Amino acid sequence: MNWTEITVNVKLKDVETASAIANMAVPYGIYIEDYSDLEQGALEIAHIDLIDEELVKKNREKAIIHIYISECDNAAEALEFLKERLRAENIEFECGAVGVDDKDWNENWKKYFKASEIGEKLTIVPSWEKYDNVNNRTLLHIDPGAAFGTGTHATTSLCLELLEKHSASGKAMLDIGCGSGILAIASVLLGCERAVGVDIDAQSVKTAKENAEINNVEENSEFIVGDLAEKVQGKYNIVCANIVADVIIRLFENVADYMAEDAIFITSGIIDIRANDVLKAAEKCGFKLTEECTRDNWCAYTFKKI
């Protein structure tokens, strides 16, 4: 499969808003080049102060957002959407687009995706990387491929932290918009009896199944191609939706149909400027906010049906 790589160059002050817009255009495969704190980052992460000369020459006043769009989607439409929304926000930008193949896609992920500890128990480990588990954490090995969900994005890590608090033996979990399957798989590794993930993108569901096999939880998980919860049956103790604000607002209308008694609804993928819209929709549909956390202008919430 071929891919189109879109690059968006913006000033540092605009990178958060621009990356949120990029996530609206395509909910997977975005990473950000930001060299503004290169020296400090090198010391804190790699514990070195000798930096490659080419990196030193990088522009410190701008960031580059990289977006990947499969040949199955409309790259031209996504590019026009990006330009329109960036102009609407009065953001100065430069856009470019080039074709890349699967090998380039995978290599880019491998360069920027490293093992990361999340919450008190979980560590997300790329399938190609070795991790010295000295603290005996729960390891989730994952190869995101072309699906969203590595744990490094704030929306996913916030969701995982909330999920860690509630996953327990005997519980069933439903992940609406499962992407790479990371949330469903994590719930099983953290104690849930079973998990079901659903995604409208067939490639994401294929990737999720492969990741379940990598983590030896294929017997406790199921992944379905479908639009939101249209093909889902049964009741669940935990329902997760790490999508976007507009979709979560729609879900409040019928998500209770899939929730067991005393179940929780964990939501993430909500940019802070849309937080009030989500909270108002939740209250209108009879949901009570029980937990909230934020990071990098993203919000995640836990709700209970009143």
Secondary structure, DSSP 4 states (H G I P E B T S, - for coil): -EEEEEEEEEEGGGHHHHHHHHHHH-SS-EEEEE-TTHHHHIIIII------HHHHTS-SSEEEEEEEEETTS-HHHHHHHHHHHHHHTT--EEEEEEEEEHHHHHHHHHHH---EEETTTEEEEETTS----TT-PEEEEE--TTSS--S-SHHHHHHHHHHHHH--TT-EEEEES-TTSHHHHHHHHTT-SEEEEEES-HHHHHHHHHHHHHTT-GGGEEEEESSTTTT--S-EEEEEEES-HHHHHHHTTTGGGGEEEEEEEEEEEEEGGGHHHHHHHHHHTTEEEEEEEEETTEEEEEEEE-
